[in-house]
Each structure stands twice: as structure tokens, then as C-alpha cells.
Amino acid sequence: MMKSIYGRQIVIAVYLAHQLLMALAGYCAVVFFPGRYDPARAAEIVTRGLNRWDAGWYLAIAKEGYTGKTAAFFPFYPLLIHLLSRLGVTPETAGALVANGALLGALAVFYRLARLDHSRREAERALWYLAFFPTAFFLSVIYTESLFLLLVLLSFYLARRHHWLPAAVTGMLAAATRNTGVFLFLPLAWEYLRATGGKIKRDGVSLGLIPLGLLIFMFYLKQHLGDPLAFIHAQQYWHRGFGWPWASIWRALVLMRADYHFSRQLLDLTFTLAGFGLFCLSLTRERASYSIFVFTGLFLPLFSPAPHAPLYSMPRFVLVLFPLYLTMARRFRGEGAHNFILALSAALFFFLYVIFARGHWVA
């Protein structure tokens, strides 16, 4: 009982600390720059940065449905916004409520999942690393990151507890939230085979529900837009095409050398290489299913680069790769190293969210 109480306390403490940093950075993004603002409307000032960039596409889908261009964005998150807004709240408020509610749920599930294999101290540190990751503000803005992360963590946790049907259902919802969600089938299938000694029983068939999230979306696109692959064809609007992962990384280096959007290429490349570095450190130390999840999460986005941004959005994609935080918790055992990593990460979080809230692209 005491362990359960402590777990809830640390989750709430981390969640509130994350929200406090969000509020502080959001406030500074307005009041420290020229422009008109009313100090009495602090709540509006603090939340102004939640609706930026891709948030507009999700809100447009929730309000008006799909077009050929918005087909690039998967449906479960805007569907939740639409349903909640029908209760009387604005779509913007609904989007923020879903994202931040999902964040609290994700932190709670992540702590419980971490405790299956790690000490309480390591689980707690991993929780802090996730909540204060430099791009963790995407977990609170009107984006899919927190919802997708919650569904992924639930899928893994339920699979670890051998609840295969619920794990498959949450995996199906993850596949309806982000395009990479369909690949959850691979690590969950590995967990199943490991649990059954390589045998496929009747309950294992339920994992076939995971791709259904994508297939339902494709059926919808066929009925409403006449193109079941509209989510792929819509990538042209963001200039994405096919490329090999190593070519994408090399292209980013070339653009940096040519000083073409140097800071953007540097940011994308840094997070990509950091993700691969932590992945290499995690091999043989974390569960094989976790490694499969990280591997797909790192490599798949590299197959669709844009000419001007070969590592498009990688700082955001790395964010949801939860096993990396477990690896960090294993590696940074010393109190000094832990505090340094957390302080540096929180400072970058603050800086990047100020930039994002000001309307500049981050990831």
C-alpha cells in the first residue's frame, strides 16, 4: 500500500513540476518580448504557446474533417478533440485537456512499467528524464505526443502482465494516432512469443488487431477522399520523399557545412545521434521488445526526409522512445551526474519552448 501511495506522489510531483516549467516558459515567451499584453490575463498568456504549428491541423480536422492535405495526420487525437468539444468546450481547450490528461496518465503508467524491471530510484529518475526532456513540452501542447506515448506504454504494460487483448486494443488506438503506431505489433509479438515459449495460442491472435487502427483509417480515406493511401500522398505537401537513413544523416551534415538553416540541422542531428547513442547503450541491457520499439522509432522517420530538413522532426520523434529514459537512469547513477543531466535538460526545455511559443519551428 505504501509503495502505491509513493508511486502516486512522485507521479503527481513530476507532473506538477513539468506544468510549472511550461507555465513559466510560456509566460516569459510573452512578457519578455515587445508587444501588447494584459498582465491580468495571465492564464491566456501562459497557454498561448500551446496552439502552434501542427496544432492548427489537428484542430482543423476536429472542426471540419479531412482534406487531401490533412490526411497526413492520423485521426484518433482529433476525434477525441471533436467529441470533447461537443460537450461545450472550445476545440483548443479540448486539445489541451486531452494532451495534458494523457501526459498524467503516461507518467503514471511509465512509472509502473519501469518498476517491473528497475529499482524505485531508477524508475523515479527515468520519470524525471521523460518529463524534462528538452522537447517534452510537446507532451503538453496540442500535439499527439502524450496520447501516443500513453497508448504505447499501456500496450507494453498490459503485454508485460499478459493481458493480450487489452494490449492489442491500445496498440490499435496507437496505430490510429501516429503512423509508426502500427509497428507496435513487432515488439508486442516478441513479448508474446517470449511469454509462451515461442508457441502461438488463441489469445495471440488478438495482436492482429493492432494494424486494424491503420486499416480503419485507410478505409475512411477511401470512402471520403477516394484514396486509401492519402496519408502517404499528403507527405508531398511537406516535401517528404524516400531516402535511406544513412543518406538522410549525411544530407544533414552537408547542409550544416553549407550553413543552410544551420541551427535547425544541428538540433535535428544532435537529437538523432543522441537517440542512436542511447539505443546502442541499451542493447543487451533493456528488454528485446524495448530495443525493437526504439529501433523502429529511430529508423522509420529517416526513410522520409525532406530536401531542406533530412531529419525532419527527429527531436520530437525521439521524445516518445521511453526505453531511452530507462537507459539513462541505469547509466547516470551518481547524484552529481543525475542533477547535471536534469538541470541541463530542464534549461533546454525552457529555451526550446520559449522559441516554440514565439511561433518558431522546433521539431
C-alpha positions as CSV (number, residue, x, y, z in Angstrom):
1,M,0.0,0.0,0.0
2,M,2.8,2.4,0.9
3,K,4.5,1.7,-2.4
4,S,1.3,2.5,-4.3
5,I,1.0,5.8,-2.3
6,Y,4.6,6.8,-3.0
7,G,4.2,6.0,-6.7
8,R,1.2,8.3,-7.0
9,Q,3.0,11.0,-5.1
10,I,6.1,11.0,-7.3
11,V,4.0,10.9,-10.5
12,I,2.0,13.9,-9.3
13,A,5.1,15.8,-8.2
14,V,6.8,15.2,-11.6
15,Y,3.6,16.2,-13.5
16,L,3.2,19.5,-11.5
17,A,6.9,20.3,-11.9
18,H,6.5,19.8,-15.7
19,Q,3.5,22.1,-15.7
20,L,5.2,24.7,-13.7
21,L,8.1,24.8,-16.1
22,M,5.6,25.0,-19.0
23,A,3.8,27.9,-17.4
24,L,7.0,29.8,-16.5
25,A,8.4,29.4,-20.1
26,G,5.1,30.2,-21.7
27,Y,4.8,33.4,-19.6
28,C,8.3,34.5,-20.4
29,A,7.7,33.9,-24.1
30,V,5.2,36.7,-24.0
31,V,6.2,39.2,-21.3
32,F,9.9,39.3,-22.1
33,F,9.4,40.4,-25.7
34,P,8.0,43.6,-27.2
35,G,4.2,43.6,-27.7
36,R,1.0,44.3,-26.0
37,Y,-0.3,42.1,-23.3
38,D,-2.6,42.4,-20.2
39,P,-0.9,41.1,-17.1
40,A,-4.3,40.4,-15.6
41,R,-4.9,37.8,-18.2
42,A,-2.1,35.5,-17.0
43,A,-3.8,32.2,-17.9
44,E,-4.3,33.3,-21.5
45,I,-0.6,34.4,-21.7
46,V,0.7,31.1,-20.3
47,T,-1.4,28.9,-22.6
48,R,-0.8,30.9,-25.8
49,G,2.1,28.7,-26.9
50,L,0.0,25.5,-26.8
51,N,-1.5,26.2,-30.2
52,R,1.3,26.4,-32.6
53,W,2.3,24.7,-35.9
54,D,0.8,21.2,-36.3
55,A,-1.8,22.0,-33.6
56,G,-3.7,24.0,-36.2
57,W,-4.0,20.9,-38.4
58,Y,-5.4,18.8,-35.6
59,L,-7.9,21.5,-34.7
60,A,-8.9,21.9,-38.3
61,I,-9.6,18.1,-38.6
62,A,-11.6,18.2,-35.4
63,K,-13.7,21.1,-36.7
64,E,-14.1,20.4,-40.4
65,G,-12.9,16.8,-41.1
66,Y,-10.3,15.6,-43.5
67,T,-8.9,17.0,-46.8
68,G,-6.2,15.8,-49.0
69,K,-3.6,17.8,-47.1
70,T,-4.7,17.0,-43.6
71,A,-4.7,13.2,-44.4
72,A,-1.1,13.2,-43.2
73,F,-2.4,13.5,-39.6
74,F,-3.9,10.4,-38.0
75,P,-7.4,10.5,-36.6
76,F,-7.7,9.4,-33.0
77,Y,-6.4,12.6,-31.4
78,P,-8.6,15.0,-33.5
79,L,-11.5,12.6,-32.9
80,L,-11.1,13.0,-29.1
81,I,-10.9,16.7,-29.5
82,H,-14.1,16.7,-31.6
83,L,-16.0,14.5,-29.1
84,L,-14.9,16.6,-26.1
85,S,-15.7,19.9,-27.9
86,R,-19.3,18.7,-28.4
87,L,-19.7,18.9,-24.6
88,G,-19.3,22.6,-24.8
89,V,-15.6,23.4,-24.5
90,T,-13.7,25.0,-27.3
91,P,-11.6,22.7,-29.6
92,E,-8.5,24.5,-28.4
93,T,-9.3,23.8,-24.7
94,A,-10.3,20.2,-25.6
95,G,-7.0,19.6,-27.4
96,A,-5.1,20.9,-24.4
97,L,-7.2,18.8,-21.9
98,V,-6.6,15.6,-23.9
99,A,-2.9,16.2,-24.2
100,N,-2.3,17.1,-20.6
101,G,-4.6,14.4,-19.3
102,A,-2.8,11.9,-21.4
103,L,0.5,13.2,-20.1
104,L,-0.5,12.5,-16.5
105,G,-1.7,9.0,-17.5
106,A,1.6,8.4,-19.4
107,L,3.7,9.3,-16.4
108,A,1.7,7.0,-14.1
109,V,1.9,4.0,-16.5
110,F,5.6,4.7,-17.2
111,Y,6.4,4.6,-13.5
112,R,4.6,1.3,-13.1
113,L,6.2,-0.2,-16.2
114,A,9.6,0.9,-15.1
115,R,9.1,-0.7,-11.6
116,L,8.7,-4.1,-13.3
117,D,12.4,-4.2,-14.0
118,H,14.0,-1.3,-12.2
119,S,14.5,-0.1,-8.7
120,R,12.4,2.6,-7.3
121,R,15.2,5.1,-7.6
122,E,15.8,4.3,-11.3
123,A,12.1,4.4,-12.1
124,E,11.9,7.8,-10.4
125,R,14.9,9.2,-12.3
126,A,13.5,7.9,-15.6
127,L,10.3,9.7,-14.8
128,W,12.1,13.0,-14.3
129,Y,14.1,12.5,-17.5
130,L,10.9,12.0,-19.5
131,A,9.1,14.9,-18.1
132,F,12.0,17.3,-18.5
133,F,13.4,16.0,-21.8
134,P,14.4,19.1,-23.9
135,T,11.4,18.6,-26.2
136,A,9.0,17.3,-23.5
137,F,6.8,20.5,-23.9
138,F,5.3,18.6,-26.9
139,L,3.6,16.4,-24.3
140,S,1.5,19.4,-23.2
141,V,0.8,21.3,-26.4
142,I,-1.9,20.4,-28.8
143,Y,0.1,17.6,-30.4
144,T,-0.3,13.8,-30.4
145,E,2.9,13.0,-28.4
146,S,1.4,12.5,-25.0
147,L,-1.6,10.5,-26.3
148,F,0.6,8.3,-28.4
149,L,3.0,7.8,-25.5
150,L,0.2,6.8,-23.2
151,L,-1.2,4.2,-25.6
152,V,2.3,2.8,-26.3
153,L,3.1,2.5,-22.5
154,L,-0.3,0.9,-21.8
155,S,0.2,-1.6,-24.6
156,F,3.6,-2.6,-23.2
157,Y,2.4,-2.7,-19.6
158,L,-0.6,-4.8,-20.4
159,A,1.5,-7.1,-22.5
160,R,4.0,-7.5,-19.7
161,R,1.1,-8.5,-17.5
162,H,0.0,-11.0,-20.2
163,H,-3.3,-9.2,-20.9
164,W,-3.0,-9.6,-24.6
165,L,-6.4,-8.5,-25.8
166,P,-6.4,-5.1,-24.0
167,A,-2.7,-4.7,-25.1
168,A,-3.8,-5.2,-28.7
169,V,-6.7,-2.8,-28.4
170,T,-4.5,0.0,-27.0
171,G,-2.0,-0.8,-29.7
172,M,-4.7,-0.4,-32.3
173,L,-5.5,3.0,-30.9
174,A,-1.8,3.9,-31.0
175,A,-1.8,2.9,-34.7
176,A,-4.8,5.3,-35.2
177,T,-2.8,8.1,-33.5
178,R,0.6,8.0,-35.3
179,N,1.8,6.3,-38.4
180,T,4.5,4.5,-36.6
181,G,2.0,3.0,-34.1
182,V,1.2,0.1,-36.5
183,F,4.8,-1.2,-35.8
184,L,3.9,-1.8,-32.2
185,F,2.9,-5.3,-33.5
186,L,6.6,-6.2,-33.7
187,P,7.7,-5.7,-30.0
188,L,4.4,-6.9,-28.6
189,A,4.6,-10.1,-30.8
190,W,8.1,-10.6,-29.4
191,E,6.8,-10.3,-25.8
192,Y,4.0,-12.8,-26.6
193,L,6.4,-15.3,-28.1
194,R,8.7,-14.9,-25.1
195,A,5.9,-15.4,-22.7
196,T,4.6,-18.5,-24.4
197,G,7.9,-20.1,-25.2
198,G,7.5,-19.5,-29.0
199,K,4.0,-21.0,-29.2
200,I,1.1,-19.2,-30.8
201,K,-2.1,-19.8,-28.8
202,R,-5.6,-18.5,-29.3
203,D,-5.0,-15.3,-27.3
204,G,-2.1,-14.4,-29.5
205,V,-4.3,-13.9,-32.5
206,S,-5.7,-10.7,-30.8
207,L,-2.4,-8.9,-31.6
208,G,-3.7,-8.8,-35.2
209,L,-6.0,-6.0,-34.0
210,I,-3.0,-3.6,-33.9
211,P,-2.8,-3.0,-37.7
212,L,-6.6,-2.5,-37.7
213,G,-6.1,1.1,-36.4
214,L,-4.3,1.9,-39.7
215,L,-6.7,-0.2,-41.9
216,I,-9.8,1.6,-40.5
217,F,-8.2,5.0,-41.3
218,M,-7.4,3.8,-44.8
219,F,-11.0,2.6,-45.3
220,Y,-12.2,6.1,-44.1
221,L,-9.8,7.8,-46.5
222,K,-11.1,5.6,-49.3
223,Q,-14.7,6.4,-48.6
224,H,-14.2,10.2,-48.1
225,L,-11.3,11.1,-50.3
226,G,-11.2,8.2,-52.7
227,D,-7.6,7.4,-51.8
228,P,-6.8,4.8,-49.1
229,L,-3.1,5.9,-49.3
230,A,-3.9,9.6,-48.9
231,F,-1.9,9.7,-45.6
232,I,1.2,8.8,-47.7
233,H,0.4,11.0,-50.7
234,A,-0.2,14.0,-48.4
235,Q,3.5,14.0,-47.4
236,Q,4.3,15.8,-50.6
237,Y,2.8,19.0,-49.0
238,W,5.7,18.8,-46.5
239,H,8.2,17.9,-49.3
240,R,8.9,14.5,-47.8
241,G,10.1,11.7,-50.1
242,F,12.0,8.5,-49.8
243,G,15.6,8.3,-48.7
244,W,17.9,5.8,-47.0
245,P,18.6,6.6,-43.3
246,W,22.4,7.0,-43.7
247,A,21.8,9.3,-46.6
248,S,19.4,11.4,-44.5
249,I,22.1,11.8,-41.8
250,W,24.8,12.6,-44.4
251,R,22.5,15.2,-46.1
252,A,22.0,16.9,-42.7
253,L,25.8,17.2,-42.4
254,V,26.1,18.6,-45.9
255,L,23.5,21.2,-45.2
256,M,25.2,22.2,-41.9
257,R,28.5,22.6,-43.7
258,A,26.8,24.8,-46.3
259,D,25.3,26.8,-43.4
260,Y,21.7,26.2,-44.6
261,H,19.5,26.6,-41.6
262,F,22.5,25.6,-39.5
263,S,20.7,25.8,-36.1
264,R,17.9,23.6,-37.3
265,Q,20.1,21.0,-38.8
266,L,22.3,21.0,-35.7
267,L,19.3,20.5,-33.4
268,D,17.9,17.7,-35.6
269,L,21.2,15.9,-35.9
270,T,22.0,16.2,-32.2
271,F,18.8,14.6,-31.1
272,T,19.1,11.9,-33.8
273,L,22.7,11.0,-32.8
274,A,21.8,11.1,-29.1
275,G,18.9,8.8,-29.7
276,F,21.2,6.3,-31.6
277,G,23.8,6.6,-28.9
278,L,21.4,5.7,-26.1
279,F,20.0,3.0,-28.2
280,C,23.4,1.4,-28.5
281,L,23.9,1.7,-24.8
282,S,20.6,0.0,-24.2
283,L,21.3,-3.1,-26.3
284,T,21.5,-6.2,-24.1
285,R,20.6,-4.1,-21.1
286,E,16.9,-3.5,-21.8
287,R,14.3,-6.0,-22.9
288,A,14.5,-7.0,-26.5
289,S,11.0,-5.7,-27.2
290,Y,12.1,-2.3,-25.9
291,S,15.0,-2.4,-28.3
292,I,12.7,-3.3,-31.2
293,F,10.4,-0.3,-30.4
294,V,13.3,2.1,-30.2
295,F,14.9,0.8,-33.4
296,T,11.7,1.3,-35.4
297,G,11.1,4.7,-33.8
298,L,14.5,5.9,-34.8
299,F,14.9,4.4,-38.2
300,L,11.5,4.8,-39.8
301,P,11.4,8.6,-39.9
302,L,14.8,8.6,-41.6
303,F,13.2,6.9,-44.6
304,S,11.1,10.0,-45.4
305,P,13.4,13.1,-45.4
306,A,12.7,16.5,-46.9
307,P,15.3,18.2,-49.0
308,H,15.6,21.2,-46.6
309,A,15.3,19.1,-43.5
310,P,16.6,15.5,-43.8
311,L,16.0,14.7,-40.1
312,Y,12.6,16.3,-40.1
313,S,11.0,16.4,-36.5
314,M,13.5,13.9,-35.0
315,P,13.8,15.8,-31.7
316,R,10.0,15.2,-31.3
317,F,10.1,11.6,-32.5
318,V,12.9,10.7,-30.1
319,L,10.8,12.1,-27.2
320,V,8.4,9.2,-27.1
321,L,11.0,6.4,-27.1
322,F,10.5,5.7,-23.5
323,P,13.2,2.9,-23.1
324,L,15.9,5.6,-23.6
325,Y,15.0,7.2,-20.3
326,L,15.4,3.8,-18.5
327,T,18.8,3.5,-20.1
328,M,19.7,7.0,-18.8
329,A,18.5,6.0,-15.3
330,R,20.8,3.0,-15.4
331,R,23.8,4.9,-16.7
332,F,23.7,8.1,-14.6
333,R,23.9,6.5,-11.2
334,G,25.8,9.3,-9.4
335,E,23.8,12.1,-7.8
336,G,26.0,14.7,-9.4
337,A,25.6,13.3,-12.9
338,H,21.8,12.9,-12.4
339,N,21.4,16.5,-11.2
340,F,23.6,17.8,-14.1
341,I,21.6,16.0,-16.7
342,L,18.3,17.1,-15.2
343,A,19.3,20.7,-14.9
344,L,20.7,20.8,-18.5
345,S,17.6,19.1,-19.9
346,A,15.3,21.5,-18.0
347,A,17.2,24.5,-19.2
348,L,16.9,23.3,-22.9
349,F,13.3,22.5,-22.3
350,F,12.7,26.1,-21.2
351,F,14.7,27.6,-24.0
352,L,13.1,25.5,-26.8
353,Y,9.6,26.0,-25.5
354,V,10.1,29.8,-25.4
355,I,11.2,29.6,-29.1
356,F,8.2,27.3,-29.9
357,A,5.7,29.5,-28.1
358,R,7.0,32.5,-30.0
359,G,5.9,30.7,-33.2
360,H,9.3,29.4,-34.4
361,W,9.8,25.9,-35.6
362,V,11.5,23.4,-33.2
363,A,10.5,19.9,-34.4
